[in-house]
């Protein structure tokens, strides 16, 4: 009897997740999937930075990315599960290619900061849009909650870039 109840409960949970997924607006689902891929990329890039960066401040920034994006990714996994969205378990090809290219960069710190500024500008724009126009209130709330962290990462990367340029002058 216990196994039958467990099976029924799991079936109901799957049906609820499927219904939630079917009710989720396509743009909200796309946002969740893109945010997951981007978050994974940031964690893995941060890990590479921690081992490859020459500048101690850049290494520390890498550690911040790992910590903050791991926390956001965990929150996003829960949101996706509740909404019936299946997240990627590995980096999509485009992101993996970027990470591989970055890992092999000759001037690693410079290349990483260039990537981080560009990437966080794009992320901030996407999260601003989702925080205002996502149809699902939970997706909107996640975007709004995560946005200040992304803005902080962008500011940190820009400051590190400026600092590096000032040292060269």
C-alpha positions as CSV (number, residue, x, y, z in Angstrom):
1,X,0.0,0.0,0.0
2,X,2.8,2.4,0.9
3,X,4.5,1.9,-2.6
4,X,1.1,2.5,-4.3
5,X,0.7,5.8,-2.4
6,X,4.3,6.8,-3.2
7,X,3.6,6.1,-6.9
8,X,0.4,8.1,-6.8
9,X,2.1,11.0,-5.1
10,X,5.0,11.0,-7.6
11,X,2.5,10.8,-10.5
12,X,0.6,13.7,-9.1
13,X,3.8,15.7,-8.6
14,X,4.8,15.0,-12.2
15,X,1.3,15.9,-13.5
16,X,1.4,19.1,-11.4
17,X,4.9,20.0,-12.9
18,X,3.7,19.2,-16.4
19,X,0.6,21.4,-15.9
20,X,2.8,24.2,-14.5
21,X,5.1,23.9,-17.5
22,X,2.2,24.0,-19.9
23,X,0.9,27.1,-18.2
24,X,4.2,28.9,-18.2
25,X,4.6,31.5,-20.9
26,X,7.2,30.5,-23.6
27,X,9.2,33.7,-22.9
28,X,9.3,32.8,-19.2
29,X,10.4,29.3,-19.9
30,X,13.1,30.6,-22.3
31,X,14.3,33.0,-19.7
32,X,14.7,30.2,-17.1
33,X,16.6,28.0,-19.5
34,X,18.9,30.9,-20.6
35,X,19.5,32.0,-17.0
36,X,20.4,28.4,-16.1
37,X,22.9,28.1,-18.9
38,X,24.4,31.5,-18.1
39,X,24.6,30.7,-14.4
40,X,26.4,27.4,-15.0
41,X,28.8,29.3,-17.3
42,X,29.5,31.9,-14.6
43,X,30.3,29.2,-12.0
44,X,32.6,27.3,-14.3
45,X,34.3,30.5,-15.5
46,X,34.7,31.6,-11.9
47,X,36.4,28.3,-11.1
48,X,38.8,28.8,-14.0
49,X,39.5,32.3,-12.8
50,X,40.3,31.1,-9.3
51,X,43.0,28.9,-10.7
52,X,44.4,30.9,-13.7
53,X,44.1,34.6,-12.9
54,X,47.3,36.4,-12.1
55,X,45.8,39.3,-10.2
56,X,44.6,38.6,-6.7
57,X,41.6,40.9,-7.1
58,X,40.5,39.1,-10.3
59,X,40.9,35.7,-8.4
60,X,38.7,37.1,-5.6
61,X,36.1,38.2,-8.2
62,X,36.1,34.7,-9.6
63,X,35.4,33.3,-6.2
64,X,32.5,35.8,-5.8
65,X,31.1,34.6,-9.1
66,X,31.2,31.0,-8.0
67,X,29.5,31.8,-4.7
68,X,26.8,34.1,-6.0
69,X,26.0,32.1,-9.1
70,X,25.9,28.8,-7.3
71,X,23.3,30.3,-4.9
72,X,21.3,31.7,-7.7
73,X,21.5,28.5,-9.7
74,X,20.2,26.5,-6.7
75,X,17.3,28.9,-6.4
76,X,16.6,28.7,-10.1
77,X,16.7,24.8,-10.0
78,X,13.9,24.9,-7.4
79,X,11.9,27.4,-9.5
80,X,12.3,25.4,-12.7
81,X,11.3,22.2,-10.8
82,X,8.2,23.9,-9.5
83,X,7.3,25.2,-13.0
84,X,8.1,21.9,-14.7
85,X,11.0,23.2,-16.7
86,X,13.9,20.8,-17.4
87,X,17.2,22.6,-17.1
88,X,20.4,21.7,-19.0
89,X,22.8,19.5,-17.0
90,X,25.9,20.6,-18.9
91,X,26.9,23.8,-20.7
92,X,25.3,24.4,-24.1
93,X,27.9,24.2,-27.0
94,X,28.1,28.0,-27.4
95,X,28.9,28.6,-23.7
96,X,31.3,25.6,-23.6
97,X,33.2,27.0,-26.6
98,X,33.4,30.4,-24.9
99,X,34.8,28.8,-21.7
100,X,37.3,26.7,-23.7
101,X,38.5,29.8,-25.6
102,X,38.8,31.8,-22.3
103,X,40.7,29.0,-20.6
104,X,43.4,29.1,-23.3
105,X,43.7,32.9,-23.5
106,X,47.2,34.2,-23.4
107,X,46.4,37.4,-21.4
108,X,43.9,35.6,-19.2
109,X,42.9,38.3,-16.7
110,X,42.3,40.8,-19.5
111,X,40.3,38.4,-21.7
112,X,38.2,37.2,-18.7
113,X,37.3,40.8,-17.6
114,X,36.4,41.6,-21.2
115,X,34.1,38.6,-21.3
116,X,32.7,39.3,-17.9
117,X,31.7,42.9,-18.6
118,X,30.2,42.0,-21.9
119,X,28.3,39.0,-20.5
120,X,27.0,40.8,-17.4
121,X,25.8,43.7,-19.5
122,X,23.7,41.3,-21.5
123,X,22.5,39.5,-18.3
124,X,21.5,42.7,-16.6
125,X,19.5,43.7,-19.6
126,X,17.7,40.3,-19.7
127,X,17.0,40.2,-16.0
128,X,15.7,43.8,-16.1
129,X,13.3,42.8,-18.8
130,X,12.2,39.7,-17.0
131,X,11.8,41.5,-13.7
132,X,9.3,43.9,-15.4
133,X,7.6,41.8,-18.0
134,X,7.7,38.1,-17.0
135,X,4.2,36.7,-17.0
136,X,4.8,34.3,-14.1
137,X,5.1,36.1,-10.7
138,X,7.7,33.6,-9.4
139,X,9.9,34.1,-12.5
140,X,9.5,37.9,-12.2
141,X,10.4,37.7,-8.5
142,X,13.5,35.6,-9.2
143,X,14.7,38.0,-11.9
144,X,14.1,41.0,-9.6
145,X,15.9,39.3,-6.7
146,X,18.9,38.3,-8.8
147,X,19.3,41.6,-10.7
148,X,21.2,43.6,-8.0
149,X,23.8,40.8,-7.8
150,X,24.3,40.8,-11.5
151,X,24.6,44.6,-11.5
152,X,27.2,44.3,-8.7
153,X,29.2,41.8,-10.7
154,X,29.1,44.1,-13.7
155,X,30.4,47.0,-11.6
156,X,33.1,44.9,-10.1
157,X,34.3,43.7,-13.5
158,X,34.3,47.3,-14.8
159,X,36.3,48.5,-11.8
160,X,38.8,45.7,-12.2
161,X,39.2,46.6,-15.9
162,X,39.7,50.3,-15.1
163,X,42.2,49.4,-12.4
164,X,44.2,47.2,-14.8
165,X,44.2,50.0,-17.4
166,X,45.3,52.6,-14.8
167,X,48.2,50.4,-13.8
168,X,49.4,50.2,-17.4
169,X,49.2,54.0,-17.9
